[in-house]
């Protein structure tokens, strides 16, 4: 007598979707690692800038870069950091509408920064280009890398804006607003160094 056929267990029976733990430090650690990686990139670029100038007077042979665009650009980025920090505080208070408004204003300030950067490029290009010499090459490499990071920061802020909820959930077990604001603050800090090293110092020591 043959044994009765045993039907395979229902794959969906007792199946439960596993929810990720609400560990908001996961995103914070990830963005810190990203920031550290990007920071070392700029350290290498600044080191290259100083290394190429060792024992040479070629930096003084070029007209120092103008400051009338970069100083307003610095003010804009610093103000944008204040805005997004205020927005993050509003999100912590669950005032999500104000947090989104701060994101929009920060995004607009970032666009204004890029527009002024384009004007600065256009003016500087009339005297020095990346093909002129090593100074022009390293100068435009650094400022272009920073502009690329600003664009990436705007993409991150745009993504955060369209997230339905800012509070940690099973699907987003981290704080997206906090993560995005940290990256934006990093961009602002880098610009402080860019302005001081590439713009202010050549005008002072000349």
mmCIF file of the C-alpha atoms, coordinates in Angstrom:
data_MODEL
# 
_entry.id   MODEL 
# 
loop_
_atom_site.group_PDB 
_atom_site.id 
_atom_site.type_symbol 
_atom_site.label_atom_id 
_atom_site.label_alt_id 
_atom_site.label_comp_id 
_atom_site.label_asym_id 
_atom_site.label_entity_id 
_atom_site.label_seq_id 
_atom_site.pdbx_PDB_ins_code 
_atom_site.Cartn_x 
_atom_site.Cartn_y 
_atom_site.Cartn_z 
_atom_site.occupancy 
_atom_site.B_iso_or_equiv 
_atom_site.pdbx_formal_charge 
_atom_site.auth_seq_id 
_atom_site.auth_comp_id 
_atom_site.auth_asym_id 
_atom_site.auth_atom_id 
_atom_site.pdbx_PDB_model_num 
ATOM 1   C CA . UNK A 1 1   ? 0.000  0.000  0.000   1.00 0.00 ? 1   UNK A CA 1 
ATOM 2   C CA . UNK A 1 2   ? 1.537  3.267  -1.086  1.00 0.00 ? 2   UNK A CA 1 
ATOM 3   C CA . UNK A 1 3   ? 2.035  6.025  1.426   1.00 0.00 ? 3   UNK A CA 1 
ATOM 4   C CA . UNK A 1 4   ? -0.341 8.934  1.115   1.00 0.00 ? 4   UNK A CA 1 
ATOM 5   C CA . UNK A 1 5   ? 1.073  11.885 -0.769  1.00 0.00 ? 5   UNK A CA 1 
ATOM 6   C CA . UNK A 1 6   ? 2.182  14.657 1.459   1.00 0.00 ? 6   UNK A CA 1 
ATOM 7   C CA . UNK A 1 7   ? 1.529  18.088 0.052   1.00 0.00 ? 7   UNK A CA 1 
ATOM 8   C CA . UNK A 1 8   ? 4.422  20.528 0.357   1.00 0.00 ? 8   UNK A CA 1 
ATOM 9   C CA . UNK A 1 9   ? 4.007  23.158 3.027   1.00 0.00 ? 9   UNK A CA 1 
ATOM 10  C CA . UNK A 1 10  ? 2.516  26.402 1.946   1.00 0.00 ? 10  UNK A CA 1 
ATOM 11  C CA . UNK A 1 11  ? 5.352  28.798 1.405   1.00 0.00 ? 11  UNK A CA 1 
ATOM 12  C CA . UNK A 1 12  ? 3.213  31.710 2.490   1.00 0.00 ? 12  UNK A CA 1 
ATOM 13  C CA . UNK A 1 13  ? 1.951  30.024 5.625   1.00 0.00 ? 13  UNK A CA 1 
ATOM 14  C CA . UNK A 1 14  ? 3.377  31.657 8.692   1.00 0.00 ? 14  UNK A CA 1 
ATOM 15  C CA . UNK A 1 15  ? 5.518  33.939 6.566   1.00 0.00 ? 15  UNK A CA 1 
ATOM 16  C CA . UNK A 1 16  ? 6.267  37.252 8.225   1.00 0.00 ? 16  UNK A CA 1 
ATOM 17  C CA . UNK A 1 17  ? 8.125  40.235 6.896   1.00 0.00 ? 17  UNK A CA 1 
ATOM 18  C CA . UNK A 1 18  ? 11.134 40.927 9.035   1.00 0.00 ? 18  UNK A CA 1 
ATOM 19  C CA . UNK A 1 19  ? 11.311 44.546 10.066  1.00 0.00 ? 19  UNK A CA 1 
ATOM 20  C CA . UNK A 1 20  ? 14.682 46.194 10.443  1.00 0.00 ? 20  UNK A CA 1 
ATOM 21  C CA . UNK A 1 21  ? 15.443 47.545 13.900  1.00 0.00 ? 21  UNK A CA 1 
ATOM 22  C CA . UNK A 1 22  ? 15.001 51.273 14.330  1.00 0.00 ? 22  UNK A CA 1 
ATOM 23  C CA . UNK A 1 23  ? 18.700 51.976 14.655  1.00 0.00 ? 23  UNK A CA 1 
ATOM 24  C CA . UNK A 1 24  ? 19.130 55.574 13.533  1.00 0.00 ? 24  UNK A CA 1 
ATOM 25  C CA . UNK A 1 25  ? 22.887 55.408 14.168  1.00 0.00 ? 25  UNK A CA 1 
ATOM 26  C CA . UNK A 1 26  ? 23.234 53.206 11.070  1.00 0.00 ? 26  UNK A CA 1 
ATOM 27  C CA . UNK A 1 27  ? 22.791 56.130 8.683   1.00 0.00 ? 27  UNK A CA 1 
ATOM 28  C CA . UNK A 1 28  ? 24.879 58.456 10.832  1.00 0.00 ? 28  UNK A CA 1 
ATOM 29  C CA . UNK A 1 29  ? 27.864 56.108 10.823  1.00 0.00 ? 29  UNK A CA 1 
ATOM 30  C CA . UNK A 1 30  ? 27.514 55.584 7.077   1.00 0.00 ? 30  UNK A CA 1 
ATOM 31  C CA . UNK A 1 31  ? 27.571 59.292 6.282   1.00 0.00 ? 31  UNK A CA 1 
ATOM 32  C CA . UNK A 1 32  ? 30.504 59.829 8.658   1.00 0.00 ? 32  UNK A CA 1 
ATOM 33  C CA . UNK A 1 33  ? 32.484 57.200 6.748   1.00 0.00 ? 33  UNK A CA 1 
ATOM 34  C CA . UNK A 1 34  ? 31.524 58.879 3.471   1.00 0.00 ? 34  UNK A CA 1 
ATOM 35  C CA . UNK A 1 35  ? 32.581 62.278 4.801   1.00 0.00 ? 35  UNK A CA 1 
ATOM 36  C CA . UNK A 1 36  ? 35.923 60.891 6.002   1.00 0.00 ? 36  UNK A CA 1 
ATOM 37  C CA . UNK A 1 37  ? 36.576 59.386 2.574   1.00 0.00 ? 37  UNK A CA 1 
ATOM 38  C CA . UNK A 1 38  ? 35.755 62.634 0.802   1.00 0.00 ? 38  UNK A CA 1 
ATOM 39  C CA . UNK A 1 39  ? 37.768 64.651 3.322   1.00 0.00 ? 39  UNK A CA 1 
ATOM 40  C CA . UNK A 1 40  ? 40.900 62.617 2.557   1.00 0.00 ? 40  UNK A CA 1 
ATOM 41  C CA . UNK A 1 41  ? 40.317 63.317 -1.125  1.00 0.00 ? 41  UNK A CA 1 
ATOM 42  C CA . UNK A 1 42  ? 40.429 67.054 -0.498  1.00 0.00 ? 42  UNK A CA 1 
ATOM 43  C CA . UNK A 1 43  ? 43.435 66.656 1.814   1.00 0.00 ? 43  UNK A CA 1 
ATOM 44  C CA . UNK A 1 44  ? 45.247 64.979 -1.079  1.00 0.00 ? 44  UNK A CA 1 
ATOM 45  C CA . UNK A 1 45  ? 44.252 67.778 -3.447  1.00 0.00 ? 45  UNK A CA 1 
ATOM 46  C CA . UNK A 1 46  ? 45.370 70.512 -1.049  1.00 0.00 ? 46  UNK A CA 1 
ATOM 47  C CA . UNK A 1 47  ? 48.621 68.632 -0.438  1.00 0.00 ? 47  UNK A CA 1 
ATOM 48  C CA . UNK A 1 48  ? 49.180 68.498 -4.189  1.00 0.00 ? 48  UNK A CA 1 
ATOM 49  C CA . UNK A 1 49  ? 48.529 72.232 -4.400  1.00 0.00 ? 49  UNK A CA 1 
ATOM 50  C CA . UNK A 1 50  ? 51.237 72.986 -1.811  1.00 0.00 ? 50  UNK A CA 1 
ATOM 51  C CA . UNK A 1 51  ? 53.641 70.340 -3.156  1.00 0.00 ? 51  UNK A CA 1 
ATOM 52  C CA . UNK A 1 52  ? 53.573 71.854 -6.641  1.00 0.00 ? 52  UNK A CA 1 
ATOM 53  C CA . UNK A 1 53  ? 54.416 75.266 -5.164  1.00 0.00 ? 53  UNK A CA 1 
ATOM 54  C CA . UNK A 1 54  ? 57.475 74.116 -3.180  1.00 0.00 ? 54  UNK A CA 1 
ATOM 55  C CA . UNK A 1 55  ? 60.639 75.894 -4.285  1.00 0.00 ? 55  UNK A CA 1 
ATOM 56  C CA . UNK A 1 56  ? 58.832 77.751 -7.060  1.00 0.00 ? 56  UNK A CA 1 
ATOM 57  C CA . UNK A 1 57  ? 57.659 81.306 -7.431  1.00 0.00 ? 57  UNK A CA 1 
ATOM 58  C CA . UNK A 1 58  ? 55.172 80.434 -10.137 1.00 0.00 ? 58  UNK A CA 1 
ATOM 59  C CA . UNK A 1 59  ? 52.183 81.082 -7.862  1.00 0.00 ? 59  UNK A CA 1 
ATOM 60  C CA . UNK A 1 60  ? 53.249 84.744 -7.684  1.00 0.00 ? 60  UNK A CA 1 
ATOM 61  C CA . UNK A 1 61  ? 53.630 84.889 -11.468 1.00 0.00 ? 61  UNK A CA 1 
ATOM 62  C CA . UNK A 1 62  ? 49.879 84.499 -11.880 1.00 0.00 ? 62  UNK A CA 1 
ATOM 63  C CA . UNK A 1 63  ? 47.322 87.139 -11.033 1.00 0.00 ? 63  UNK A CA 1 
ATOM 64  C CA . UNK A 1 64  ? 45.667 86.107 -7.756  1.00 0.00 ? 64  UNK A CA 1 
ATOM 65  C CA . UNK A 1 65  ? 42.036 85.007 -8.092  1.00 0.00 ? 65  UNK A CA 1 
ATOM 66  C CA . UNK A 1 66  ? 39.397 87.648 -7.506  1.00 0.00 ? 66  UNK A CA 1 
ATOM 67  C CA . UNK A 1 67  ? 37.367 87.638 -4.291  1.00 0.00 ? 67  UNK A CA 1 
ATOM 68  C CA . UNK A 1 68  ? 34.205 89.475 -5.310  1.00 0.00 ? 68  UNK A CA 1 
ATOM 69  C CA . UNK A 1 69  ? 32.381 86.244 -6.190  1.00 0.00 ? 69  UNK A CA 1 
ATOM 70  C CA . UNK A 1 70  ? 33.835 83.762 -3.698  1.00 0.00 ? 70  UNK A CA 1 
ATOM 71  C CA . UNK A 1 71  ? 33.165 85.840 -0.593  1.00 0.00 ? 71  UNK A CA 1 
ATOM 72  C CA . UNK A 1 72  ? 29.399 86.060 -1.326  1.00 0.00 ? 72  UNK A CA 1 
ATOM 73  C CA . UNK A 1 73  ? 29.528 82.356 -2.189  1.00 0.00 ? 73  UNK A CA 1 
ATOM 74  C CA . UNK A 1 74  ? 31.060 81.686 1.229   1.00 0.00 ? 74  UNK A CA 1 
ATOM 75  C CA . UNK A 1 75  ? 28.345 83.725 2.939   1.00 0.00 ? 75  UNK A CA 1 
ATOM 76  C CA . UNK A 1 76  ? 25.662 81.858 0.997   1.00 0.00 ? 76  UNK A CA 1 
ATOM 77  C CA . UNK A 1 77  ? 26.947 78.418 1.980   1.00 0.00 ? 77  UNK A CA 1 
ATOM 78  C CA . UNK A 1 78  ? 27.409 79.364 5.622   1.00 0.00 ? 78  UNK A CA 1 
ATOM 79  C CA . UNK A 1 79  ? 23.886 80.773 5.709   1.00 0.00 ? 79  UNK A CA 1 
ATOM 80  C CA . UNK A 1 80  ? 22.564 77.605 4.042   1.00 0.00 ? 80  UNK A CA 1 
ATOM 81  C CA . UNK A 1 81  ? 24.134 75.574 6.872   1.00 0.00 ? 81  UNK A CA 1 
ATOM 82  C CA . UNK A 1 82  ? 22.282 77.709 9.390   1.00 0.00 ? 82  UNK A CA 1 
ATOM 83  C CA . UNK A 1 83  ? 19.037 77.189 7.469   1.00 0.00 ? 83  UNK A CA 1 
ATOM 84  C CA . UNK A 1 84  ? 19.300 73.415 7.226   1.00 0.00 ? 84  UNK A CA 1 
ATOM 85  C CA . UNK A 1 85  ? 20.382 73.172 10.873  1.00 0.00 ? 85  UNK A CA 1 
ATOM 86  C CA . UNK A 1 86  ? 17.255 75.104 11.811  1.00 0.00 ? 86  UNK A CA 1 
ATOM 87  C CA . UNK A 1 87  ? 15.233 72.768 9.619   1.00 0.00 ? 87  UNK A CA 1 
ATOM 88  C CA . UNK A 1 88  ? 16.690 69.725 11.366  1.00 0.00 ? 88  UNK A CA 1 
ATOM 89  C CA . UNK A 1 89  ? 15.686 71.179 14.724  1.00 0.00 ? 89  UNK A CA 1 
ATOM 90  C CA . UNK A 1 90  ? 12.149 71.644 13.401  1.00 0.00 ? 90  UNK A CA 1 
ATOM 91  C CA . UNK A 1 91  ? 12.043 68.037 12.238  1.00 0.00 ? 91  UNK A CA 1 
ATOM 92  C CA . UNK A 1 92  ? 13.062 66.900 15.724  1.00 0.00 ? 92  UNK A CA 1 
ATOM 93  C CA . UNK A 1 93  ? 10.081 68.863 17.020  1.00 0.00 ? 93  UNK A CA 1 
ATOM 94  C CA . UNK A 1 94  ? 7.935  67.077 14.388  1.00 0.00 ? 94  UNK A CA 1 
ATOM 95  C CA . UNK A 1 95  ? 7.335  70.344 12.541  1.00 0.00 ? 95  UNK A CA 1 
ATOM 96  C CA . UNK A 1 96  ? 7.871  68.615 9.224   1.00 0.00 ? 96  UNK A CA 1 
ATOM 97  C CA . UNK A 1 97  ? 6.433  71.411 7.085   1.00 0.00 ? 97  UNK A CA 1 
ATOM 98  C CA . UNK A 1 98  ? 9.025  73.864 8.374   1.00 0.00 ? 98  UNK A CA 1 
ATOM 99  C CA . UNK A 1 99  ? 11.720 71.256 7.849   1.00 0.00 ? 99  UNK A CA 1 
ATOM 100 C CA . UNK A 1 100 ? 10.739 70.860 4.195   1.00 0.00 ? 100 UNK A CA 1 
ATOM 101 C CA . UNK A 1 101 ? 10.663 74.641 3.761   1.00 0.00 ? 101 UNK A CA 1 
ATOM 102 C CA . UNK A 1 102 ? 14.222 74.808 5.106   1.00 0.00 ? 102 UNK A CA 1 
ATOM 103 C CA . UNK A 1 103 ? 15.242 72.139 2.586   1.00 0.00 ? 103 UNK A CA 1 
ATOM 104 C CA . UNK A 1 104 ? 13.767 74.156 -0.266  1.00 0.00 ? 104 UNK A CA 1 
ATOM 105 C CA . UNK A 1 105 ? 15.574 77.325 0.840   1.00 0.00 ? 105 UNK A CA 1 
ATOM 106 C CA . UNK A 1 106 ? 18.848 75.425 1.241   1.00 0.00 ? 106 UNK A CA 1 
ATOM 107 C CA . UNK A 1 107 ? 18.407 73.944 -2.236  1.00 0.00 ? 107 UNK A CA 1 
ATOM 108 C CA . UNK A 1 108 ? 17.821 77.404 -3.729  1.00 0.00 ? 108 UNK A CA 1 
ATOM 109 C CA . UNK A 1 109 ? 20.916 78.768 -1.974  1.00 0.00 ? 109 UNK A CA 1 
ATOM 110 C CA . UNK A 1 110 ? 22.915 75.877 -3.416  1.00 0.00 ? 110 UNK A CA 1 
ATOM 111 C CA . UNK A 1 111 ? 21.715 76.737 -6.927  1.00 0.00 ? 111 UNK A CA 1 
ATOM 112 C CA . UNK A 1 112 ? 22.685 80.384 -6.384  1.00 0.00 ? 112 UNK A CA 1 
ATOM 113 C CA . UNK A 1 113 ? 26.123 79.208 -5.240  1.00 0.00 ? 113 UNK A CA 1 
ATOM 114 C CA . UNK A 1 114 ? 26.600 77.200 -8.435  1.00 0.00 ? 114 UNK A CA 1 
ATOM 115 C CA . UNK A 1 115 ? 25.480 80.155 -10.542 1.00 0.00 ? 115 UNK A CA 1 
ATOM 116 C CA . UNK A 1 116 ? 28.050 82.432 -8.904  1.00 0.00 ? 116 UNK A CA 1 
ATOM 117 C CA . UNK A 1 117 ? 30.614 79.679 -9.323  1.00 0.00 ? 117 UNK A CA 1 
ATOM 118 C CA . UNK A 1 118 ? 29.952 79.709 -13.061 1.00 0.00 ? 118 UNK A CA 1 
ATOM 119 C CA . UNK A 1 119 ? 30.564 83.474 -13.169 1.00 0.00 ? 119 UNK A CA 1 
ATOM 120 C CA . UNK A 1 120 ? 33.778 82.998 -11.194 1.00 0.00 ? 120 UNK A CA 1 
ATOM 121 C CA . UNK A 1 121 ? 34.905 80.310 -13.650 1.00 0.00 ? 121 UNK A CA 1 
ATOM 122 C CA . UNK A 1 122 ? 34.152 82.565 -16.617 1.00 0.00 ? 122 UNK A CA 1 
ATOM 123 C CA . UNK A 1 123 ? 36.144 85.448 -15.165 1.00 0.00 ? 123 UNK A CA 1 
ATOM 124 C CA . UNK A 1 124 ? 39.113 83.350 -14.054 1.00 0.00 ? 124 UNK A CA 1 
ATOM 125 C CA . UNK A 1 125 ? 39.245 81.512 -17.385 1.00 0.00 ? 125 UNK A CA 1 
ATOM 126 C CA . UNK A 1 126 ? 40.237 84.736 -19.131 1.00 0.00 ? 126 UNK A CA 1 
ATOM 127 C CA . UNK A 1 127 ? 43.649 84.732 -17.439 1.00 0.00 ? 127 UNK A CA 1 
ATOM 128 C CA . UNK A 1 128 ? 44.316 81.142 -16.311 1.00 0.00 ? 128 UNK A CA 1 
ATOM 129 C CA . UNK A 1 129 ? 42.969 77.838 -17.633 1.00 0.00 ? 129 UNK A CA 1 
ATOM 130 C CA . UNK A 1 130 ? 43.754 74.224 -16.689 1.00 0.00 ? 130 UNK A CA 1 
ATOM 131 C CA . UNK A 1 131 ? 46.055 74.078 -19.727 1.00 0.00 ? 131 UNK A CA 1 
ATOM 132 C CA . UNK A 1 132 ? 48.030 77.189 -18.741 1.00 0.00 ? 132 UNK A CA 1 
ATOM 133 C CA . UNK A 1 133 ? 50.346 75.527 -16.188 1.00 0.00 ? 133 UNK A CA 1 
ATOM 134 C CA . UNK A 1 134 ? 50.314 73.319 -13.092 1.00 0.00 ? 134 UNK A CA 1 
ATOM 135 C CA . UNK A 1 135 ? 48.777 76.109 -11.032 1.00 0.00 ? 135 UNK A CA 1 
ATOM 136 C CA . UNK A 1 136 ? 45.788 76.375 -13.329 1.00 0.00 ? 136 UNK A CA 1 
ATOM 137 C CA . UNK A 1 137 ? 45.446 72.603 -13.433 1.00 0.00 ? 137 UNK A CA 1 
ATOM 138 C CA . UNK A 1 138 ? 45.393 72.047 -9.657  1.00 0.00 ? 138 UNK A CA 1 
ATOM 139 C CA . UNK A 1 139 ? 43.306 75.183 -9.043  1.00 0.00 ? 139 UNK A CA 1 
ATOM 140 C CA . UNK A 1 140 ? 40.482 74.145 -11.346 1.00 0.00 ? 140 UNK A CA 1 
ATOM 141 C CA . UNK A 1 141 ? 40.706 70.537 -10.198 1.00 0.00 ? 141 UNK A CA 1 
ATOM 142 C CA . UNK A 1 142 ? 40.015 71.550 -6.594  1.00 0.00 ? 142 UNK A CA 1 
ATOM 143 C CA . UNK A 1 143 ? 37.210 74.022 -7.306  1.00 0.00 ? 143 UNK A CA 1 
ATOM 144 C CA . UNK A 1 144 ? 35.613 71.622 -9.803  1.00 0.00 ? 144 UNK A CA 1 
ATOM 145 C CA . UNK A 1 145 ? 35.675 68.769 -7.292  1.00 0.00 ? 145 UNK A CA 1 
ATOM 146 C CA . UNK A 1 146 ? 33.972 70.996 -4.772  1.00 0.00 ? 146 UNK A CA 1 
ATOM 147 C CA . UNK A 1 147 ? 31.326 72.053 -7.295  1.00 0.00 ? 147 UNK A CA 1 
ATOM 148 C CA . UNK A 1 148 ? 30.687 68.362 -8.019  1.00 0.00 ? 148 UNK A CA 1 
ATOM 149 C CA . UNK A 1 149 ? 30.178 67.765 -4.301  1.00 0.00 ? 149 UNK A CA 1 
ATOM 150 C CA . UNK A 1 150 ? 27.716 70.662 -4.138  1.00 0.00 ? 150 UNK A CA 1 
ATOM 151 C CA . UNK A 1 151 ? 25.736 69.050 -6.959  1.00 0.00 ? 151 UNK A CA 1 
ATOM 152 C CA . UNK A 1 152 ? 25.787 65.732 -5.103  1.00 0.00 ? 152 UNK A CA 1 
ATOM 153 C CA . UNK A 1 153 ? 24.616 67.519 -1.953  1.00 0.00 ? 153 UNK A CA 1 
ATOM 154 C CA . UNK A 1 154 ? 21.707 69.032 -3.872  1.00 0.00 ? 154 UNK A CA 1 
ATOM 155 C CA . UNK A 1 155 ? 20.745 65.588 -5.155  1.00 0.00 ? 155 UNK A CA 1 
ATOM 156 C CA . UNK A 1 156 ? 20.758 64.251 -1.586  1.00 0.00 ? 156 UNK A CA 1 
ATOM 157 C CA . UNK A 1 157 ? 18.643 67.169 -0.361  1.00 0.00 ? 157 UNK A CA 1 
ATOM 158 C CA . UNK A 1 158 ? 16.220 66.632 -3.221  1.00 0.00 ? 158 UNK A CA 1 
ATOM 159 C CA . UNK A 1 159 ? 15.887 62.963 -2.290  1.00 0.00 ? 159 UNK A CA 1 
ATOM 160 C CA . UNK A 1 160 ? 15.288 63.840 1.357   1.00 0.00 ? 160 UNK A CA 1 
ATOM 161 C CA . UNK A 1 161 ? 12.615 66.365 0.365   1.00 0.00 ? 161 UNK A CA 1 
ATOM 162 C CA . UNK A 1 162 ? 10.520 63.714 -1.404  1.00 0.00 ? 162 UNK A CA 1 
ATOM 163 C CA . UNK A 1 163 ? 10.698 61.164 1.427   1.00 0.00 ? 163 UNK A CA 1 
ATOM 164 C CA . UNK A 1 164 ? 7.123  60.851 2.773   1.00 0.00 ? 164 UNK A CA 1 
ATOM 165 C CA . UNK A 1 165 ? 8.152  60.650 6.432   1.00 0.00 ? 165 UNK A CA 1 
ATOM 166 C CA . UNK A 1 166 ? 11.210 61.950 8.253   1.00 0.00 ? 166 UNK A CA 1 
ATOM 167 C CA . UNK A 1 167 ? 10.736 59.897 11.427  1.00 0.00 ? 167 UNK A CA 1 
ATOM 168 C CA . UNK A 1 168 ? 12.564 56.526 11.445  1.00 0.00 ? 168 UNK A CA 1 
ATOM 169 C CA . UNK A 1 169 ? 10.356 53.666 10.202  1.00 0.00 ? 169 UNK A CA 1 
ATOM 170 C CA . UNK A 1 170 ? 10.842 49.973 9.414   1.00 0.00 ? 170 UNK A CA 1 
ATOM 171 C CA . UNK A 1 171 ? 11.596 50.883 5.786   1.00 0.00 ? 171 UNK A CA 1 
ATOM 172 C CA . UNK A 1 172 ? 13.892 53.815 6.616   1.00 0.00 ? 172 UNK A CA 1 
ATOM 173 C CA . UNK A 1 173 ? 15.388 52.955 10.036  1.00 0.00 ? 173 UNK A CA 1 
ATOM 174 C CA . UNK A 1 174 ? 17.562 56.068 10.143  1.00 0.00 ? 174 UNK A CA 1 
ATOM 175 C CA . UNK A 1 175 ? 17.219 59.842 10.130  1.00 0.00 ? 175 UNK A CA 1 
ATOM 176 C CA . UNK A 1 176 ? 17.380 60.940 6.484   1.00 0.00 ? 176 UNK A CA 1 
ATOM 177 C CA . UNK A 1 177 ? 17.190 64.658 7.278   1.00 0.00 ? 177 UNK A CA 1 
ATOM 178 C CA . UNK A 1 178 ? 20.091 64.404 9.705   1.00 0.00 ? 178 UNK A CA 1 
ATOM 179 C CA . UNK A 1 179 ? 22.161 62.406 7.219   1.00 0.00 ? 179 UNK A CA 1 
ATOM 180 C CA . UNK A 1 180 ? 21.546 64.891 4.417   1.00 0.00 ? 180 UNK A CA 1 
ATOM 181 C CA . UNK A 1 181 ? 22.322 67.900 6.600   1.00 0.00 ? 181 UNK A CA 1 
ATOM 182 C CA . UNK A 1 182 ? 25.607 66.362 7.764   1.00 0.00 ? 182 UNK A CA 1 
ATOM 183 C CA . UNK A 1 183 ? 26.802 66.010 4.177   1.00 0.00 ? 183 UNK A CA 1 
ATOM 184 C CA . UNK A 1 184 ? 25.772 69.590 3.406   1.00 0.00 ? 184 UNK A CA 1 
ATOM 185 C CA . UNK A 1 185 ? 27.682 70.902 6.435   1.00 0.00 ? 185 UNK A CA 1 
ATOM 186 C CA . UNK A 1 186 ? 30.743 69.007 5.191   1.00 0.00 ? 186 UNK A CA 1 
ATOM 187 C CA . UNK A 1 187 ? 30.496 70.755 1.807   1.00 0.00 ? 187 UNK A CA 1 
ATOM 188 C CA . UNK A 1 188 ? 30.350 74.118 3.547   1.00 0.00 ? 188 UNK A CA 1 
ATOM 189 C CA . UNK A 1 189 ? 33.412 73.386 5.697   1.00 0.00 ? 189 UNK A CA 1 
ATOM 190 C CA . UNK A 1 190 ? 35.412 72.345 2.638   1.00 0.00 ? 190 UNK A CA 1 
ATOM 191 C CA . UNK A 1 191 ? 34.529 75.608 0.911   1.00 0.00 ? 191 UNK A CA 1 
ATOM 192 C CA . UNK A 1 192 ? 35.948 77.550 3.858   1.00 0.00 ? 192 UNK A CA 1 
ATOM 193 C CA . UNK A 1 193 ? 39.300 75.835 3.265   1.00 0.00 ? 193 UNK A CA 1 
ATOM 194 C CA . UNK A 1 194 ? 39.058 76.358 -0.511  1.00 0.00 ? 194 UNK A CA 1 
ATOM 195 C CA . UNK A 1 195 ? 38.455 80.086 -0.094  1.00 0.00 ? 195 UNK A CA 1 
ATOM 196 C CA . UNK A 1 196 ? 41.227 80.513 2.484   1.00 0.00 ? 196 UNK A CA 1 
ATOM 197 C CA . UNK A 1 197 ? 43.872 78.448 0.658   1.00 0.00 ? 197 UNK A CA 1 
ATOM 198 C CA . UNK A 1 198 ? 43.125 79.125 -3.016  1.00 0.00 ? 198 UNK A CA 1 
ATOM 199 C CA . UNK A 1 199 ? 41.701 82.646 -2.896  1.00 0.00 ? 199 UNK A CA 1 
ATOM 200 C CA . UNK A 1 200 ? 42.556 84.608 0.237   1.00 0.00 ? 200 UNK A CA 1 
ATOM 201 C CA . UNK A 1 201 ? 46.136 83.453 0.807   1.00 0.00 ? 201 UNK A CA 1 
ATOM 202 C CA . UNK A 1 202 ? 47.416 84.317 -2.710  1.00 0.00 ? 202 UNK A CA 1 
ATOM 203 C CA . UNK A 1 203 ? 45.970 87.813 -2.337  1.00 0.00 ? 203 UNK A CA 1 
ATOM 204 C CA . UNK A 1 204 ? 47.547 88.295 1.096   1.00 0.00 ? 204 UNK A CA 1 
ATOM 205 C CA . UNK A 1 205 ? 51.055 86.959 0.434   1.00 0.00 ? 205 UNK A CA 1 
ATOM 206 C CA . UNK A 1 206 ? 51.421 88.568 -2.960  1.00 0.00 ? 206 UNK A CA 1 
# 
